[in-house]
Amino acid sequence: MRALGARADLRNLSLVGVLAILIVVGGFTRPEEFLSTDNLQLVLTQASVIGVVTVGVTFVIISGGIDLSVGAIVALASVWATTLATQDYGLGGMLLCAVLVGVGCGLVNGVLIAYGGMVPFIATLAMLASARGLALQISDGKTQVVNVAPVLDLGLPDAYVLGIPPLVLVFAAVTVIGWLALNRTTFGRRSVAVGGNAEAARLAGIDVKRQRLLLYLLSGLCCGIAAFMLVVLTGSGQNTNGNLYELDAIAAAIIGGTLLSGGRGTITGSVLGVLVFTTITNLFALNNLQSDVQQIAKGAIIVAAVLIQHRTVRGGTP
């Protein structure tokens, strides 16, 4: 256990080093723009939405599962929360709607996987298609503009707390709760046990099916929260929201040290992975570099992270 902890600490320090290098590069290439308070707030705000999704995805992967539907769930929740009927209920109604839609989708995923015996890849792929299609049907392919003032006000500088955007505070809260749940609760220990060896976990008295159901409910909950955050950030709901979030979240978890086969992972590493990817995106945008180069860079980072994982699992040095 101590060896695993040391490896996780080393990996996290490496990610902090990567972040430091990116900040130095940004400081040299675009010092006035990159190091400005507005840009730093922008980077953290953009990281917040996908970061909340990544926390939920990290738990699922640690348990040996996968969730390809998170982006589509975010889209569906954002669209459902911004219909005219939902907006009549104000901020509370929109938030509740987004969360319920996310949890509902997570419930369907969990039931199909835990009790229906479906492979997580297939079940969540089916949810991806269904949720994205339903979002398109509800919105009729149109952008649904938010007209609820309290929701829009959350995205304005006047709502910042000590210069920190509210969305960043939500991300921080979700991160802290996720870290505590994984490292300080029975729920977290059971998630790791199920991912390490599901049969051994069952023989030890863990209800594996129930645990998997709860994990997908958690992932859906995070998607619902992220959907509302995205509505605040953009002031609208669209069926294209959350596009490729599933890939970004999985990639962030992987480079953060979460093992694809399950049984190991850290919330801290996943959050650092999100910050690395968001900072790279920001740097490319400020330097007017094309998005295809950015995707190639992300792909190279993912490949390197997976290779390091394989080496670690086989007994090498991380």
C-alpha beads as a LAMMPS data file, in Angstrom:
LAMMPS data file: protein, C-alpha beads

318 atoms
317 bonds

1 atom types
1 bond types

-500.0 500.0 xlo xhi
-500.0 500.0 ylo yhi
-500.0 500.0 zlo zhi

Masses

1 110.0

Atoms # bond

1 1 1 0.000 0.000 0.000
2 1 1 2.861 2.355 0.837
3 1 1 4.488 1.601 -2.517
4 1 1 1.251 2.391 -4.346
5 1 1 0.895 5.619 -2.390
6 1 1 4.455 6.608 -3.230
7 1 1 3.862 5.931 -6.909
8 1 1 0.663 7.999 -6.862
9 1 1 2.491 10.864 -5.166
10 1 1 5.298 10.688 -7.717
11 1 1 2.804 10.667 -10.579
12 1 1 0.950 13.659 -9.163
13 1 1 4.218 15.533 -8.713
14 1 1 5.033 14.775 -12.334
15 1 1 1.711 16.274 -13.418
16 1 1 2.383 19.342 -11.294
17 1 1 5.724 19.596 -13.092
18 1 1 3.980 19.387 -16.466
19 1 1 1.602 22.142 -15.382
20 1 1 4.538 24.273 -14.288
21 1 1 6.217 23.799 -17.678
22 1 1 3.012 24.774 -19.487
23 1 1 2.726 27.903 -17.347
24 1 1 6.333 28.820 -18.145
25 1 1 5.693 28.283 -21.865
26 1 1 2.588 30.440 -21.667
27 1 1 4.503 33.104 -19.780
28 1 1 7.154 33.243 -22.468
29 1 1 4.937 33.023 -25.552
30 1 1 1.990 35.153 -24.435
31 1 1 2.928 36.754 -21.105
32 1 1 0.344 39.531 -21.075
33 1 1 -2.565 37.362 -22.179
34 1 1 -1.763 34.028 -20.509
35 1 1 -0.792 35.357 -17.079
36 1 1 -3.659 37.827 -16.870
37 1 1 -6.231 37.369 -14.141
38 1 1 -9.030 37.110 -16.690
39 1 1 -7.295 34.279 -18.554
40 1 1 -6.487 32.341 -15.396
41 1 1 -10.124 32.655 -14.337
42 1 1 -11.148 31.441 -17.790
43 1 1 -8.879 28.380 -17.608
44 1 1 -10.209 27.403 -14.190
45 1 1 -13.820 27.970 -15.256
46 1 1 -13.413 25.851 -18.384
47 1 1 -11.755 23.135 -16.331
48 1 1 -14.589 23.163 -13.818
49 1 1 -17.325 21.688 -16.007
50 1 1 -15.310 18.783 -17.437
51 1 1 -13.618 18.442 -14.041
52 1 1 -16.887 17.640 -12.270
53 1 1 -17.657 15.021 -14.938
54 1 1 -14.165 13.561 -14.532
55 1 1 -14.641 13.037 -10.795
56 1 1 -17.626 10.773 -11.487
57 1 1 -15.871 8.977 -14.350
58 1 1 -12.842 8.329 -12.130
59 1 1 -14.975 6.399 -9.642
60 1 1 -16.487 4.315 -12.446
61 1 1 -13.104 3.439 -13.963
62 1 1 -11.626 2.607 -10.548
63 1 1 -14.429 0.067 -10.146
64 1 1 -13.475 -1.580 -13.433
65 1 1 -16.228 0.050 -15.497
66 1 1 -16.436 2.699 -18.194
67 1 1 -18.953 5.411 -19.014
68 1 1 -19.099 6.586 -22.605
69 1 1 -22.403 8.402 -22.119
70 1 1 -21.335 11.313 -19.904
71 1 1 -21.168 13.883 -22.723
72 1 1 -24.602 12.932 -24.035
73 1 1 -26.069 12.996 -20.517
74 1 1 -24.691 16.509 -20.032
75 1 1 -26.351 17.541 -23.310
76 1 1 -29.701 15.986 -22.386
77 1 1 -29.678 17.474 -18.880
78 1 1 -28.772 20.939 -20.179
79 1 1 -31.514 20.854 -22.811
80 1 1 -34.168 19.544 -20.433
81 1 1 -33.222 22.144 -17.820
82 1 1 -33.575 25.021 -20.304
83 1 1 -36.977 24.254 -21.824
84 1 1 -39.491 27.064 -21.333
85 1 1 -41.546 24.871 -19.008
86 1 1 -38.548 24.168 -16.768
87 1 1 -37.366 27.784 -16.739
88 1 1 -40.741 28.798 -15.284
89 1 1 -39.575 27.177 -12.033
90 1 1 -36.540 29.446 -11.790
91 1 1 -32.995 28.598 -10.724
92 1 1 -34.021 25.899 -8.261
93 1 1 -36.216 24.132 -10.780
94 1 1 -33.540 24.194 -13.470
95 1 1 -30.880 22.851 -11.114
96 1 1 -33.176 20.120 -9.820
97 1 1 -34.155 19.142 -13.364
98 1 1 -30.529 18.867 -14.511
99 1 1 -29.590 16.757 -11.502
100 1 1 -32.626 14.464 -11.819
101 1 1 -31.994 13.887 -15.524
102 1 1 -28.354 13.038 -14.799
103 1 1 -29.219 10.685 -11.957
104 1 1 -31.995 9.092 -14.037
105 1 1 -29.614 8.316 -16.872
106 1 1 -27.085 6.989 -14.383
107 1 1 -29.796 4.771 -12.900
108 1 1 -30.566 3.271 -16.310
109 1 1 -26.873 2.639 -16.944
110 1 1 -26.420 1.099 -13.511
111 1 1 -29.431 -1.196 -13.749
112 1 1 -28.448 -2.438 -17.212
113 1 1 -24.873 -3.117 -16.148
114 1 1 -25.261 -4.329 -12.561
115 1 1 -28.522 -6.242 -12.820
116 1 1 -28.963 -6.709 -16.564
117 1 1 -25.512 -8.162 -17.076
118 1 1 -24.674 -5.832 -19.953
119 1 1 -21.081 -4.939 -20.701
120 1 1 -20.449 -1.315 -19.557
121 1 1 -19.084 -0.359 -22.956
122 1 1 -22.277 -1.457 -24.741
123 1 1 -24.727 -0.140 -22.140
124 1 1 -23.184 3.317 -21.965
125 1 1 -22.719 3.442 -25.733
126 1 1 -26.448 2.822 -26.087
127 1 1 -27.128 5.590 -23.548
128 1 1 -24.834 7.905 -25.502
129 1 1 -26.904 7.441 -28.652
130 1 1 -30.258 7.590 -26.879
131 1 1 -29.517 10.639 -24.708
132 1 1 -28.019 12.571 -27.600
133 1 1 -31.033 11.728 -29.778
134 1 1 -33.504 12.710 -27.062
135 1 1 -31.662 15.997 -26.534
136 1 1 -31.976 16.702 -30.249
137 1 1 -35.678 15.854 -30.182
138 1 1 -36.450 18.051 -27.172
139 1 1 -34.544 21.053 -28.511
140 1 1 -35.564 20.473 -32.130
141 1 1 -31.962 21.203 -32.977
142 1 1 -32.236 24.779 -31.694
143 1 1 -30.352 26.688 -29.024
144 1 1 -32.530 27.232 -25.951
145 1 1 -31.632 30.612 -24.479
146 1 1 -31.870 31.053 -20.706
147 1 1 -33.959 34.001 -19.532
148 1 1 -33.785 33.354 -15.781
149 1 1 -31.771 36.245 -14.343
150 1 1 -30.440 34.470 -11.204
151 1 1 -28.938 31.730 -13.394
152 1 1 -27.268 34.196 -15.739
153 1 1 -26.021 36.279 -12.787
154 1 1 -23.948 33.340 -11.534
155 1 1 -21.699 33.724 -14.559
156 1 1 -21.052 37.443 -14.065
157 1 1 -17.987 38.910 -12.310
158 1 1 -20.260 40.367 -9.616
159 1 1 -20.926 36.812 -8.423
160 1 1 -17.233 36.009 -7.953
161 1 1 -16.130 35.245 -4.391
162 1 1 -12.743 36.834 -3.652
163 1 1 -12.084 36.828 -7.390
164 1 1 -13.015 33.164 -7.773
165 1 1 -15.886 32.268 -10.155
166 1 1 -18.757 30.313 -8.535
167 1 1 -18.267 27.427 -10.981
168 1 1 -14.696 26.996 -9.763
169 1 1 -15.942 26.854 -6.181
170 1 1 -18.437 24.134 -7.165
171 1 1 -15.630 22.194 -8.857
172 1 1 -13.481 22.530 -5.738
173 1 1 -16.336 21.314 -3.531
174 1 1 -17.028 18.296 -5.758
175 1 1 -13.305 17.480 -5.815
176 1 1 -13.004 17.601 -2.029
177 1 1 -16.144 15.500 -1.545
178 1 1 -14.916 13.019 -4.165
179 1 1 -11.495 12.754 -2.491
180 1 1 -13.064 12.171 0.918
181 1 1 -15.498 9.593 -0.490
182 1 1 -12.705 7.649 -2.193
183 1 1 -10.110 7.800 0.576
184 1 1 -12.042 8.086 3.804
185 1 1 -15.252 6.075 3.394
186 1 1 -16.383 2.491 3.047
187 1 1 -17.910 3.445 -0.305
188 1 1 -14.472 4.327 -1.663
189 1 1 -12.815 1.179 -0.333
190 1 1 -15.568 -0.963 -1.820
191 1 1 -15.183 0.773 -5.197
192 1 1 -11.466 -0.035 -5.243
193 1 1 -12.123 -3.614 -4.117
194 1 1 -14.703 -4.213 -6.864
195 1 1 -12.306 -2.863 -9.470
196 1 1 -9.373 -4.898 -8.171
197 1 1 -11.196 -8.234 -8.071
198 1 1 -14.985 -8.338 -8.223
199 1 1 -15.227 -12.006 -7.203
200 1 1 -12.958 -11.526 -4.201
201 1 1 -15.014 -8.477 -3.230
202 1 1 -18.204 -10.547 -3.429
203 1 1 -16.710 -13.286 -1.254
204 1 1 -15.683 -10.613 1.249
205 1 1 -19.327 -9.644 1.658
206 1 1 -19.556 -6.661 -0.695
207 1 1 -22.755 -6.365 -2.714
208 1 1 -20.997 -5.892 -6.059
209 1 1 -24.167 -5.250 -8.037
210 1 1 -25.388 -2.594 -5.635
211 1 1 -21.970 -0.960 -5.589
212 1 1 -21.843 -0.741 -9.377
213 1 1 -25.339 0.730 -9.452
214 1 1 -24.317 3.409 -6.946
215 1 1 -21.214 4.248 -8.972
216 1 1 -23.186 4.907 -12.144
217 1 1 -25.681 6.941 -10.121
218 1 1 -22.717 9.002 -8.910
219 1 1 -21.481 9.476 -12.469
220 1 1 -24.954 10.608 -13.546
221 1 1 -25.158 13.011 -10.602
222 1 1 -21.856 14.607 -11.618
223 1 1 -23.146 14.943 -15.193
224 1 1 -26.278 16.699 -13.957
225 1 1 -24.254 19.165 -11.883
226 1 1 -21.908 19.771 -14.824
227 1 1 -24.871 20.350 -17.140
228 1 1 -26.209 23.114 -14.914
229 1 1 -22.722 24.628 -14.705
230 1 1 -22.533 24.604 -18.496
231 1 1 -25.909 26.332 -18.701
232 1 1 -24.594 29.043 -16.374
233 1 1 -21.404 29.357 -18.414
234 1 1 -23.074 29.574 -21.835
235 1 1 -26.485 30.954 -20.924
236 1 1 -28.156 28.310 -23.063
237 1 1 -28.915 24.635 -23.568
238 1 1 -27.967 22.801 -26.752
239 1 1 -28.033 19.225 -27.955
240 1 1 -24.360 19.612 -28.922
241 1 1 -23.301 20.367 -25.348
242 1 1 -20.809 17.964 -23.812
243 1 1 -19.414 16.886 -27.174
244 1 1 -16.482 14.500 -26.599
245 1 1 -16.647 15.020 -22.829
246 1 1 -16.454 11.260 -22.399
247 1 1 -13.076 11.162 -24.144
248 1 1 -11.698 14.174 -22.264
249 1 1 -12.835 12.811 -18.893
250 1 1 -11.440 9.330 -19.509
251 1 1 -8.183 10.781 -20.827
252 1 1 -7.803 13.051 -17.784
253 1 1 -8.385 10.121 -15.447
254 1 1 -5.867 7.981 -17.315
255 1 1 -3.042 10.500 -17.253
256 1 1 -3.909 11.085 -13.602
257 1 1 -3.019 7.472 -12.876
258 1 1 -6.403 5.734 -12.863
259 1 1 -5.905 2.175 -14.081
260 1 1 -8.147 1.281 -17.013
261 1 1 -8.584 -2.263 -15.709
262 1 1 -9.756 -0.895 -12.356
263 1 1 -8.582 -1.169 -8.790
264 1 1 -6.483 1.985 -8.649
265 1 1 -6.879 5.707 -9.145
266 1 1 -6.857 9.083 -7.427
267 1 1 -9.145 12.095 -7.559
268 1 1 -6.136 14.403 -7.220
269 1 1 -4.476 12.883 -10.273
270 1 1 -7.648 13.157 -12.343
271 1 1 -8.092 16.824 -11.429
272 1 1 -4.473 17.529 -12.359
273 1 1 -5.108 15.747 -15.657
274 1 1 -8.061 18.047 -16.328
275 1 1 -5.947 21.109 -15.587
276 1 1 -3.174 19.904 -17.898
277 1 1 -5.549 19.386 -20.822
278 1 1 -7.386 22.671 -20.217
279 1 1 -4.119 24.589 -20.025
280 1 1 -2.907 22.996 -23.262
281 1 1 -6.154 24.018 -24.978
282 1 1 -5.773 27.560 -23.696
283 1 1 -2.148 27.797 -24.834
284 1 1 -3.012 26.578 -28.313
285 1 1 -5.844 29.092 -28.577
286 1 1 -3.675 32.014 -27.438
287 1 1 -0.927 31.074 -29.896
288 1 1 -3.421 30.656 -32.775
289 1 1 -2.465 27.006 -33.309
290 1 1 -4.914 24.741 -35.088
291 1 1 -7.110 22.368 -33.120
292 1 1 -5.855 19.332 -35.037
293 1 1 -2.357 19.864 -33.619
294 1 1 -3.912 20.172 -30.184
295 1 1 -5.678 16.822 -30.594
296 1 1 -2.435 15.196 -31.723
297 1 1 -0.694 16.527 -28.616
298 1 1 -3.470 15.183 -26.379
299 1 1 -3.292 11.812 -28.114
300 1 1 0.459 11.620 -27.554
301 1 1 0.005 12.401 -23.853
302 1 1 -2.646 9.661 -23.500
303 1 1 -0.438 7.076 -25.235
304 1 1 2.495 7.975 -22.987
305 1 1 0.311 7.685 -19.881
306 1 1 -1.029 4.257 -20.879
307 1 1 2.480 2.978 -21.640
308 1 1 3.610 4.123 -18.201
309 1 1 0.618 2.336 -16.675
310 1 1 1.511 -0.933 -18.426
311 1 1 5.085 -0.643 -17.232
312 1 1 3.947 0.003 -13.680
313 1 1 1.524 -2.944 -13.659
314 1 1 4.248 -5.263 -14.930
315 1 1 6.506 -4.268 -12.081
316 1 1 8.494 -1.465 -13.644
317 1 1 9.163 1.957 -12.230
318 1 1 6.386 4.548 -12.778

Bonds

1 1 1 2
2 1 2 3
3 1 3 4
4 1 4 5
5 1 5 6
6 1 6 7
7 1 7 8
8 1 8 9
9 1 9 10
10 1 10 11
11 1 11 12
12 1 12 13
13 1 13 14
14 1 14 15
15 1 15 16
16 1 16 17
17 1 17 18
18 1 18 19
19 1 19 20
20 1 20 21
21 1 21 22
22 1 22 23
23 1 23 24
24 1 24 25
25 1 25 26
26 1 26 27
27 1 27 28
28 1 28 29
29 1 29 30
30 1 30 31
31 1 31 32
32 1 32 33
33 1 33 34
34 1 34 35
35 1 35 36
36 1 36 37
37 1 37 38
38 1 38 39
39 1 39 40
40 1 40 41
41 1 41 42
42 1 42 43
43 1 43 44
44 1 44 45
45 1 45 46
46 1 46 47
47 1 47 48
48 1 48 49
49 1 49 50
50 1 50 51
51 1 51 52
52 1 52 53
53 1 53 54
54 1 54 55
55 1 55 56
56 1 56 57
57 1 57 58
58 1 58 59
59 1 59 60
60 1 60 61
61 1 61 62
62 1 62 63
63 1 63 64
64 1 64 65
65 1 65 66
66 1 66 67
67 1 67 68
68 1 68 69
69 1 69 70
70 1 70 71
71 1 71 72
72 1 72 73
73 1 73 74
74 1 74 75
75 1 75 76
76 1 76 77
77 1 77 78
78 1 78 79
79 1 79 80
80 1 80 81
81 1 81 82
82 1 82 83
83 1 83 84
84 1 84 85
85 1 85 86
86 1 86 87
87 1 87 88
88 1 88 89
89 1 89 90
90 1 90 91
91 1 91 92
92 1 92 93
93 1 93 94
94 1 94 95
95 1 95 96
96 1 96 97
97 1 97 98
98 1 98 99
99 1 99 100
100 1 100 101
101 1 101 102
102 1 102 103
103 1 103 104
104 1 104 105
105 1 105 106
106 1 106 107
107 1 107 108
108 1 108 109
109 1 109 110
110 1 110 111
111 1 111 112
112 1 112 113
113 1 113 114
114 1 114 115
115 1 115 116
116 1 116 117
117 1 117 118
118 1 118 119
119 1 119 120
120 1 120 121
121 1 121 122
122 1 122 123
123 1 123 124
124 1 124 125
125 1 125 126
126 1 126 127
127 1 127 128
128 1 128 129
129 1 129 130
130 1 130 131
131 1 131 132
132 1 132 133
133 1 133 134
134 1 134 135
135 1 135 136
136 1 136 137
137 1 137 138
138 1 138 139
139 1 139 140
140 1 140 141
141 1 141 142
142 1 142 143
143 1 143 144
144 1 144 145
145 1 145 146
146 1 146 147
147 1 147 148
148 1 148 149
149 1 149 150
150 1 150 151
151 1 151 152
152 1 152 153
153 1 153 154
154 1 154 155
155 1 155 156
156 1 156 157
157 1 157 158
158 1 158 159
159 1 159 160
160 1 160 161
161 1 161 162
162 1 162 163
163 1 163 164
164 1 164 165
165 1 165 166
166 1 166 167
167 1 167 168
168 1 168 169
169 1 169 170
170 1 170 171
171 1 171 172
172 1 172 173
173 1 173 174
174 1 174 175
175 1 175 176
176 1 176 177
177 1 177 178
178 1 178 179
179 1 179 180
180 1 180 181
181 1 181 182
182 1 182 183
183 1 183 184
184 1 184 185
185 1 185 186
186 1 186 187
187 1 187 188
188 1 188 189
189 1 189 190
190 1 190 191
191 1 191 192
192 1 192 193
193 1 193 194
194 1 194 195
195 1 195 196
196 1 196 197
197 1 197 198
198 1 198 199
199 1 199 200
200 1 200 201
201 1 201 202
202 1 202 203
203 1 203 204
204 1 204 205
205 1 205 206
206 1 206 207
207 1 207 208
208 1 208 209
209 1 209 210
210 1 210 211
211 1 211 212
212 1 212 213
213 1 213 214
214 1 214 215
215 1 215 216
216 1 216 217
217 1 217 218
218 1 218 219
219 1 219 220
220 1 220 221
221 1 221 222
222 1 222 223
223 1 223 224
224 1 224 225
225 1 225 226
226 1 226 227
227 1 227 228
228 1 228 229
229 1 229 230
230 1 230 231
231 1 231 232
232 1 232 233
233 1 233 234
234 1 234 235
235 1 235 236
236 1 236 237
237 1 237 238
238 1 238 239
239 1 239 240
240 1 240 241
241 1 241 242
242 1 242 243
243 1 243 244
244 1 244 245
245 1 245 246
246 1 246 247
247 1 247 248
248 1 248 249
249 1 249 250
250 1 250 251
251 1 251 252
252 1 252 253
253 1 253 254
254 1 254 255
255 1 255 256
256 1 256 257
257 1 257 258
258 1 258 259
259 1 259 260
260 1 260 261
261 1 261 262
262 1 262 263
263 1 263 264
264 1 264 265
265 1 265 266
266 1 266 267
267 1 267 268
268 1 268 269
269 1 269 270
270 1 270 271
271 1 271 272
272 1 272 273
273 1 273 274
274 1 274 275
275 1 275 276
276 1 276 277
277 1 277 278
278 1 278 279
279 1 279 280
280 1 280 281
281 1 281 282
282 1 282 283
283 1 283 284
284 1 284 285
285 1 285 286
286 1 286 287
287 1 287 288
288 1 288 289
289 1 289 290
290 1 290 291
291 1 291 292
292 1 292 293
293 1 293 294
294 1 294 295
295 1 295 296
296 1 296 297
297 1 297 298
298 1 298 299
299 1 299 300
300 1 300 301
301 1 301 302
302 1 302 303
303 1 303 304
304 1 304 305
305 1 305 306
306 1 306 307
307 1 307 308
308 1 308 309
309 1 309 310
310 1 310 311
311 1 311 312
312 1 312 313
313 1 313 314
314 1 314 315
315 1 315 316
316 1 316 317
317 1 317 318
